[in-house]
Amino acid sequence: MPSIHSFGMPSDTSKAYFLAQIAMCRMVRRCTSSVIISQSQEFYAPVIAVELTYQLDAWYDHLPPNIRFERHDTTAALPDDLVKSVSFCPSSSVIAVARFLQMQYYLCLTSIYWPAVYSVISTGTLTAAPAPNCARFFESYVGFVITAASVIPSCPQNPWSIYASLFITTMACFKGANNPCLRPTIPPNVVRCFPIAAELFETGDAVTISPAIGKLGSILRERVLGTRW
């Protein structure tokens, strides 16, 4: 797999990218803290999720213009050939790392708002978390899948972690999408993203090199492609 050094980016851009990566790693370590523990039970804390989102948006606002990405319109219709269309789109080294940061941004958002969805699943009632926060998880999942589709063909780092995140996040989103309480919070594109995620496990060099990734793809396809909505 290509490393960041093989992309031949300008020195200033490389430094900005690594600094953005360091800051993102710190954000990821905090993004699961949108829960509080009381009397040995976990409760979703919307105010913490709002603060974490504010910090993530501050990270985005401080990105240099050359690696600052556009945020997706997750309500826009997705083309049927999304994976093929992005696989054949050439990109520069700077665009490749900007897309990688974009993917991490959406993945971080899913981690921030997953506790809201999990609270509803575990309690069986939508009152366990604000509905807009649950919707934010599903919207972020759509952004993550769309970006992952464009990142995998020209990933600046080893893509194994991308496939692992794609598997885990899709399985979590699939579980949430099947919960009757959460149905009102699910955007239409979420269901469209399940087969896209499954298709991504059939593309890229890593799939042919790693039997583990192939196994994850088989499990994911078996789980999500056999469900009617």
One Martini backbone bead per residue (centre of mass of N, CA, C, O) as a GRO file, in nm:
protein
  229
    1MET     BB    1   0.100   0.034   0.018
    2PRO     BB    2   0.080   0.357   0.023
    3SER     BB    3   0.254   0.615   0.141
    4ILE     BB    4   0.288   0.938   0.231
    5HIS     BB    5   0.579   0.963   0.096
    6SER     BB    6   0.478   0.872  -0.207
    7PHE     BB    7   0.315   1.153  -0.283
    8GLY     BB    8   0.482   1.424  -0.298
    9MET     BB    9   0.446   1.648  -0.101
   10PRO     BB   10   0.462   1.927   0.029
   11SER     BB   11   0.599   2.011   0.321
   12ASP     BB   12   0.369   2.187   0.442
   13THR     BB   13   0.144   1.981   0.390
   14SER     BB   14   0.258   1.749   0.556
   15LYS     BB   15   0.259   1.896   0.827
   16ALA     BB   16  -0.044   1.963   0.834
   17TYR     BB   17  -0.141   1.671   0.821
   18PHE     BB   18  -0.002   1.563   1.082
   19LEU     BB   19  -0.138   1.763   1.272
   20ALA     BB   20  -0.427   1.676   1.205
   21GLN     BB   21  -0.386   1.383   1.297
   22ILE     BB   22  -0.318   1.434   1.590
   23ALA     BB   23  -0.581   1.583   1.660
   24MET     BB   24  -0.770   1.352   1.578
   25CYS     BB   25  -0.670   1.139   1.779
   26ARG     BB   26  -0.766   1.302   2.025
   27MET     BB   27  -1.062   1.307   1.948
   28VAL     BB   28  -1.115   1.000   1.940
   29ARG     BB   29  -1.053   0.955   2.249
   30ARG     BB   30  -1.317   1.147   2.326
   31CYS     BB   31  -1.582   1.051   2.155
   32THR     BB   32  -1.685   0.829   2.391
   33SER     BB   33  -1.777   1.057   2.629
   34SER     BB   34  -2.113   1.078   2.580
   35VAL     BB   35  -2.113   0.965   2.882
   36ILE     BB   36  -2.262   0.867   3.191
   37ILE     BB   37  -2.213   0.758   3.534
   38SER     BB   38  -2.488   0.608   3.726
   39GLN     BB   39  -2.524   0.365   3.928
   40SER     BB   40  -2.375   0.169   3.713
   41GLN     BB   41  -2.485   0.355   3.475
   42GLU     BB   42  -2.546   0.444   3.145
   43PHE     BB   43  -2.564   0.781   3.002
   44TYR     BB   44  -2.666   1.003   2.789
   45ALA     BB   45  -2.480   1.315   2.688
   46PRO     BB   46  -2.559   1.579   2.496
   47VAL     BB   47  -2.361   1.804   2.597
   48ILE     BB   48  -2.105   1.647   2.520
   49ALA     BB   49  -2.162   1.613   2.218
   50VAL     BB   50  -2.163   1.915   2.155
   51GLU     BB   51  -1.870   1.970   2.243
   52LEU     BB   52  -1.732   1.767   2.050
   53THR     BB   53  -1.842   1.900   1.792
   54TYR     BB   54  -1.709   2.172   1.837
   55GLN     BB   55  -1.419   2.064   1.829
   56LEU     BB   56  -1.436   1.944   1.544
   57ASP     BB   57  -1.507   2.212   1.400
   58ALA     BB   58  -1.248   2.355   1.487
   59TRP     BB   59  -1.061   2.169   1.336
   60TYR     BB   60  -1.174   2.235   1.057
   61ASP     BB   61  -1.130   2.552   1.064
   62HIS     BB   62  -0.796   2.498   1.094
   63LEU     BB   63  -0.762   2.413   0.822
   64PRO     BB   64  -0.602   2.432   0.557
   65PRO     BB   65  -0.713   2.502   0.244
   66ASN     BB   66  -0.560   2.254   0.090
   67ILE     BB   67  -0.709   2.036   0.322
   68ARG     BB   68  -0.992   2.137   0.292
   69PHE     BB   69  -1.306   2.014   0.302
   70GLU     BB   70  -1.609   1.916   0.194
   71ARG     BB   71  -1.925   1.888   0.298
   72HIS     BB   72  -2.171   1.679   0.277
   73ASP     BB   73  -2.472   1.600   0.113
   74THR     BB   74  -2.663   1.349   0.264
   75THR     BB   75  -2.939   1.398   0.079
   76ALA     BB   76  -2.826   1.320  -0.172
   77ALA     BB   77  -2.830   1.140  -0.437
   78LEU     BB   78  -2.713   0.820  -0.513
   79PRO     BB   79  -2.537   0.653  -0.720
   80ASP     BB   80  -2.521   0.331  -0.845
   81ASP     BB   81  -2.191   0.388  -0.934
   82LEU     BB   82  -2.009   0.500  -0.704
   83VAL     BB   83  -1.758   0.314  -0.681
   84LYS     BB   84  -1.669   0.328  -0.980
   85SER     BB   85  -1.652   0.640  -1.014
   86VAL     BB   86  -1.427   0.687  -0.786
   87SER     BB   87  -1.207   0.479  -0.886
   88PHE     BB   88  -1.163   0.666  -1.172
   89CYS     BB   89  -1.064   0.915  -1.003
   90PRO     BB   90  -0.831   1.129  -1.021
   91SER     BB   91  -0.568   1.223  -0.779
   92SER     BB   92  -0.405   1.404  -0.574
   93SER     BB   93  -0.225   1.413  -0.291
   94VAL     BB   94  -0.394   1.635  -0.153
   95ILE     BB   95  -0.673   1.511  -0.203
   96ALA     BB   96  -0.621   1.242  -0.059
   97VAL     BB   97  -0.576   1.364   0.231
   98ALA     BB   98  -0.841   1.520   0.248
   99ARG     BB   99  -1.021   1.267   0.232
  100PHE     BB  100  -0.911   1.131   0.482
  101LEU     BB  101  -1.002   1.353   0.678
  102GLN     BB  102  -1.300   1.338   0.601
  103MET     BB  103  -1.343   1.050   0.699
  104GLN     BB  104  -1.261   1.102   0.996
  105TYR     BB  105  -1.477   1.307   1.059
  106TYR     BB  106  -1.724   1.113   1.024
  107LEU     BB  107  -1.625   0.893   1.217
  108CYS     BB  108  -1.627   1.073   1.467
  109LEU     BB  109  -1.929   1.138   1.461
  110THR     BB  110  -2.029   0.849   1.502
  111SER     BB  111  -1.895   0.821   1.785
  112ILE     BB  112  -2.049   1.051   1.926
  113TYR     BB  113  -2.361   0.937   1.837
  114TRP     BB  114  -2.389   0.636   1.914
  115PRO     BB  115  -2.490   0.651   2.214
  116ALA     BB  116  -2.773   0.740   2.133
  117VAL     BB  117  -2.856   0.484   1.981
  118TYR     BB  118  -2.789   0.281   2.206
  119SER     BB  119  -2.994   0.388   2.413
  120VAL     BB  120  -3.243   0.314   2.248
  121ILE     BB  121  -3.189   0.014   2.214
  122SER     BB  122  -3.160  -0.061   2.527
  123THR     BB  123  -3.456   0.076   2.611
  124GLY     BB  124  -3.688   0.110   2.376
  125THR     BB  125  -3.659   0.438   2.360
  126LEU     BB  126  -3.648   0.766   2.227
  127THR     BB  127  -3.611   0.921   2.513
  128ALA     BB  128  -3.298   0.844   2.565
  129ALA     BB  129  -3.266   1.041   2.310
  130PRO     BB  130  -3.223   1.267   2.089
  131ALA     BB  131  -3.328   1.254   1.770
  132PRO     BB  132  -3.109   1.439   1.630
  133ASN     BB  133  -2.870   1.265   1.731
  134CYS     BB  134  -2.945   1.009   1.580
  135ALA     BB  135  -2.948   1.139   1.299
  136ARG     BB  136  -2.646   1.219   1.305
  137PHE     BB  137  -2.535   0.939   1.284
  138PHE     BB  138  -2.658   0.859   1.007
  139GLU     BB  139  -2.539   1.095   0.848
  140SER     BB  140  -2.241   1.025   0.912
  141TYR     BB  141  -2.241   0.751   0.777
  142VAL     BB  142  -2.284   0.850   0.492
  143GLY     BB  143  -2.026   1.023   0.479
  144PHE     BB  144  -1.829   0.791   0.532
  145VAL     BB  145  -1.894   0.609   0.287
  146ILE     BB  146  -1.847   0.809   0.060
  147THR     BB  147  -1.548   0.865   0.138
  148ALA     BB  148  -1.436   0.576   0.141
  149ALA     BB  149  -1.478   0.529  -0.165
  150SER     BB  150  -1.246   0.754  -0.234
  151VAL     BB  151  -1.003   0.644  -0.053
  152ILE     BB  152  -0.922   0.346  -0.112
  153PRO     BB  153  -0.775   0.382  -0.399
  154SER     BB  154  -0.585   0.641  -0.241
  155CYS     BB  155  -0.445   0.561   0.019
  156PRO     BB  156  -0.202   0.704   0.249
  157GLN     BB  157  -0.267   0.437   0.401
  158ASN     BB  158  -0.340   0.170   0.554
  159PRO     BB  159  -0.663   0.018   0.489
  160TRP     BB  160  -0.745  -0.171   0.723
  161SER     BB  161  -0.885   0.036   0.914
  162ILE     BB  162  -1.111   0.106   0.719
  163TYR     BB  163  -1.246  -0.170   0.702
  164ALA     BB  164  -1.299  -0.198   1.003
  165SER     BB  165  -1.475   0.058   1.029
  166LEU     BB  166  -1.683  -0.024   0.815
  167PHE     BB  167  -1.783  -0.273   0.958
  168ILE     BB  168  -1.860  -0.163   1.240
  169THR     BB  169  -2.043   0.078   1.148
  170THR     BB  170  -2.242  -0.085   0.976
  171MET     BB  171  -2.342  -0.277   1.195
  172ALA     BB  172  -2.446  -0.054   1.380
  173CYS     BB  173  -2.639   0.081   1.177
  174PHE     BB  174  -2.807  -0.170   1.117
  175LYS     BB  175  -2.916  -0.202   1.402
  176GLY     BB  176  -3.054   0.076   1.415
  177ALA     BB  177  -3.233   0.046   1.151
  178ASN     BB  178  -3.396  -0.210   1.297
  179ASN     BB  179  -3.521  -0.005   1.490
  180PRO     BB  180  -3.832   0.117   1.540
  181CYS     BB  181  -3.764   0.381   1.705
  182LEU     BB  182  -3.550   0.492   1.466
  183ARG     BB  183  -3.692   0.534   1.191
  184PRO     BB  184  -3.749   0.856   1.197
  185THR     BB  185  -3.408   0.911   1.188
  186ILE     BB  186  -3.376   0.786   0.894
  187PRO     BB  187  -3.224   0.827   0.618
  188PRO     BB  188  -3.242   0.707   0.298
  189ASN     BB  189  -2.922   0.665   0.249
  190VAL     BB  190  -2.859   0.438   0.444
  191VAL     BB  191  -2.964   0.194   0.283
  192ARG     BB  192  -2.777   0.254   0.036
  193CYS     BB  193  -2.498   0.208   0.199
  194PHE     BB  194  -2.485  -0.095   0.247
  195PRO     BB  195  -2.406  -0.197  -0.044
  196ILE     BB  196  -2.160  -0.014  -0.066
  197ALA     BB  197  -1.997  -0.135   0.164
  198ALA     BB  198  -1.993  -0.421   0.046
  199GLU     BB  199  -1.848  -0.341  -0.223
  200LEU     BB  200  -1.578  -0.237  -0.094
  201PHE     BB  201  -1.488  -0.545  -0.026
  202GLU     BB  202  -1.421  -0.582  -0.360
  203THR     BB  203  -1.199  -0.361  -0.339
  204GLY     BB  204  -0.881  -0.352  -0.376
  205ASP     BB  205  -0.579  -0.485  -0.274
  206ALA     BB  206  -0.643  -0.573   0.023
  207VAL     BB  207  -0.850  -0.798  -0.040
  208THR     BB  208  -0.636  -0.995  -0.180
  209ILE     BB  209  -0.423  -0.998   0.062
  210SER     BB  210  -0.657  -1.016   0.290
  211PRO     BB  211  -0.846  -1.255   0.444
  212ALA     BB  212  -0.983  -1.086   0.667
  213ILE     BB  213  -1.129  -0.886   0.483
  214GLY     BB  214  -1.288  -1.097   0.327
  215LYS     BB  215  -1.445  -1.199   0.576
  216LEU     BB  216  -1.584  -0.937   0.650
  217GLY     BB  217  -1.732  -0.910   0.380
  218SER     BB  218  -1.902  -1.168   0.404
  219ILE     BB  219  -2.052  -1.092   0.662
  220LEU     BB  220  -2.174  -0.828   0.560
  221ARG     BB  221  -2.332  -0.934   0.316
  222GLU     BB  222  -2.506  -1.138   0.471
  223ARG     BB  223  -2.645  -0.919   0.653
  224VAL     BB  224  -2.737  -0.668   0.446
  225LEU     BB  225  -2.844  -0.810   0.164
  226GLY     BB  226  -3.100  -0.985   0.303
  227THR     BB  227  -3.258  -0.713   0.346
  228ARG     BB  228  -3.571  -0.572   0.369
  229TRP     BB  229  -3.732  -0.228   0.336
   0.00000   0.00000   0.00000
